[in-house]
C-alpha cells in the first residue's frame, strides 16, 4: 500500500506486509504512546480491522491484534482502557471515507493469511533495551535480555520481602508474568517462576496465591507508583524474553544498575530499617545477622 493515514495521536504507515504505527509526542498524548514511540505490526499479527464512530465527531480505525502475537497486549490481559489502546487510530469524522479505503485495503491484505488461530509465538517486537520503574515497595530492573532484579524499598516493602532479600530472576527460570494495572485496585507485577506456574484456581503450583505484598516475586504498585507507561512495557519485554524473544530477540546490553555496588548511604538506611524490624520482633536474631552481613558486603 505504501501510504500514510494521520490520526489525532498517531500516524499509520501502510507497508506491503505491515502497518507501522508512529505515535505523536506532547502533553495531551497518552504517556504509553509516547513510551512506545513506534511499532511495526506485521500483517500476520493482525486478526482483523474495523471502523466505527468515535466520540465527539471522530471515527476510530481499530486493528484487532491476533491472539498471542503481541507481548504488550498479552501482558495487558484486557486491562488497557480505550485511550491507551495502541491499535486504535482516532480520526476526525470528515476523514471517514479515507479511513474506509485503508480499512478495505488492509482487510484485502489480511484475507490470504491464517489469522483466526492464535499465533505460535510473538510476531510484534517487544519494547527494546534495559528498563526500570519504581513501585510502592521497590524498584524493578530488566537488562533487556535475560535478567530481572527487584530491589526493595526500606519505606514500603513488607517484612517478608526484607527477610527474603533483594531478588534476581533469570528469564529461563520463569513461566510468565502477571500484570495488574496501576489504574485498578491493588495493582502489581508478579513474576511466575516455573515451579510456581499459575493454575486455574488462582493459586500457583496447586497452592493458594501468595498476597503480592508478601511475595518476593511481586512488586506492588499502590500510591500511584508503577504507572502504565513504565510498568506495562517492562512486563511485555520480560514476557518476550521468557517466551524466547520471538520478533523481539535482541543482542546483549549493559548490566543494569541494580547489580552494581550501591550507595553507602542507601545501604546504611536499609540496615537502620532492618534494625527496626529486628527490634519489633519481625526479624529473628539469625535473620538480622545474615541480612546485615549481606548488606555490608555490598559496600
N, C-alpha and C positions, 0 to 999 in steps of 0.2 A: 504493500500500500504506500509506504513512504511519505505519509503526510502527518500533520500535527493538528491537535484539537486542544485549544487553550480553555481551561475552565477557571473557576474562581480561586482555587487553591493549588492547582496543579496543571501541567500540560502533558497530554498523552501523545507520544510519537508512535505511529503505526509502521513497524518494520514488516518485512516479508514473513518473518517467523516469530515475532514477539511484539509486545507492547512495552515501550519504555516510558515509565512514569517519572516525571521530574517535578518535585514539589517546590512550591514557592517558599520564600522566607519573609518573615515580617511579624509584627506584633500580633496581628489577628489570625495568623496561620497556626493551626494546631501544632503544639510542640512535637508531637510524634512525627508529623510530616517533615518538620524541619530536621529532626534527628535522622530520618531515613534518607532524605535528600533525593536520591534517585534509585529506582528499582527497575530491573529488566524482567518482564514476565513472559516466558516462552508460551506460545500458543498451547502447547500440550499441558501447561499448568492451569489452564482455564477450563471450566465446565460449560459456561455459557456467558452471555452478556444481555443485559436488559436495559430498557429506557423507560422511565416513569416520571410523572410530575413530582416536583420537589416543593419546598416551602417558599413562600414569598416570591412568586414569579420566576421559578427556576425549574429546570429539568435535571434528572440525575441519570447519567450513564454509569451502569454498575457492571463491572466484570466480576463474574462469580468464580472464585478460585476452586480448583479441583481438590477434593479431599486428599489430604496428605501431601500436597505439592509445595506448600509454603510453610517454613518453620515458624514464621511470625504468627500466621493465622492458627497453626496448630497449638502454639504456646498460649495464645489468647483464649482459645477454647470457647469462643462465642461471647466473650465478655466485652468486646470493643463496642463502644457507642457509635452511632452512625457518623458523628462528626469526626471520629478517629479512624474510620474505615479507609485504608489506603486504596481500596479498589473502587471507591465511589468518586466520580467526577461530576461536580455540580456546575451547571452552565446556566446562563440567562435563557429564559424561555424562548426568546427570539432566535436562538440557535438550535432549536429542536429539530428542524429539517436537516441541518448539517449533522447533528448527533445521530439522527436516524440513518443517514448514509453510512457513517462509520460503524454503527451497530450492525447494519446488514453486511458490510464488508468483513467485519470481524467474525460474524456468525458463519459466513461463507468459508472463511479460512479455517474455522474450527470443525466444519462439517465432516471432513475426511478423517478426523482424528478420533481415537477412542478415549473420550474424556469422561465417560459416565462412571467408570470404575475408579476406585481410589488409586492414587499414584503409588508406585512401588518404592519410591524414595523422593526426597526433596528435589524439586525442579527449579525453585527460586532460591537465589543466593541469600544466605543469612547476613545480617549486619557484620561488617568486617572489623578486624583488629582487636586489640586489647580493650576491655570495657570495665567500668566500675560504677557503682552507685552506692549511696548511703541510705540505709534503712533506719528504723527506730532503734533496733537493738544491735546494729553492727554495720559493717561495710562488706560489700561483695566485690571480688576482683576475678576477672577471667582473662587469661593470657591470649585469647583469640585462637587457641589451637586445642589444648587438652587439659589445662589445669584451672580449677576453680578454687578460690580461697574465701573463707569467711573470717573476718576479724571482729570480735565482739566489742561493743561499746560499754565502757565502765558504767555509764549512767542508765543504760536501757536493758542490757542483757540479763536474763534470769540467772539464778544461782546454778541451775542445771547446766546452762551453757558455759558459765565460768568454770565449773568443775571439769567439763569436757575439754575446755581449752579451744583456741582458735583451730579452725578446721581447714583441711586441704583435701580436695577430691580430684581424682583423675576421671576424665570423660569415659574411659573404657570401663570404669567400675560402676557407672551409672546406667539406669534403665530409662530415665527420662527426667522431666521437670514438671512441677505443679505450680502454676502461677495463678494467684487470686488478686485481681486488680486492686490497686490502692484506692480506687474510686468506690469499691464495695466495702462492706463491713468486714473488718478483720482480714485485710489483705495480707498476703505473704508470698514468698518464693521458697519452695521446698525442692531440694534435690532428692531424687529417688535412687538410692544405692540398689544394685542388682539383688542383694539379699533381702531387700525390703520393698519389692515391687508392689505397686498398687493392686488391690483386689476389689471386686465389686461392692463389698460391704463398707468401703471407705477406709478399711484398715490397710496394713502393709504386711505382707508375708503371713496373712491369716491372723494378725494381731490388731487390736484397736489402734487407730491412728493416734500418734502422739501429738498433743497440742503444739502448734508451731512455736509458741513462746518457750517451750521446754525442749524442742527438738534441735540438736546441734546441726542438723542438715537443713534447717529452715531459717530464713530471715523474716522477721515481722516488719511490715511497713508501718502502719499506725502514725498518728500525729502528722499526716501529710508527707511522710517520707516515702521514698521509693516510687517517685512519680512514674506514670505510664511510659512517658517518652524515654526514660532511662532503664526501668526495670524490665519492660517487655522486650526491647531489642536484646538486652542481656540474656533473658530467658531463651529467646529464639536462637541466639548464637550458641549457647550451651547445648540446646536441644539438637542443633545441627551437628555439633561435634560428637554428641552421644550417638547419633544415628550414622556417623561415618562421614559427615561433611556434605555429601551429595554435590549439588551445584555450588555449594559454598565452601568447598575444600580450599584451604589456604596454606601458604608457606609459614614456617615458624616465625614468631616475633619475639620481642624482648620479654624477659621475665617481669611480671607485674611488681609494682612497688610493695605489695603485701609480703613478698618473700625476702625483701631486703632488710638490713639492720634497722631497727626502729629508733625513734627519737627518745633519748633518755628520760625527758620529762614525761613523755607519754607512758613509758614503762613504769616510772615511779608512781604515776597516778593510778595505774592499774594495780600495782602492789598495794597501794593505800586502800583501794576499793576491796581487794581480796582480803585485806586485814579486817575490814568492816564486816565482811561476810563471815570470817572466822570468829570474830568476837560475838557475832549474833548467833553463832551455833549452826550456821548454814553450811559451813565447810569444816571438815574434821581437821585435827592436827596434822595428820599424814597428808591429806589433800592440800592443805595450806603450804606445807613444806615443799611438796613436789611442784606445785604450780609456781610458787615463788622462785624456786630454783630455775624453772623453765623461763620465767620472765627475765631473771638476772642474766641467763645465758644469752639472751637476745641483744644485750648491750655490747 
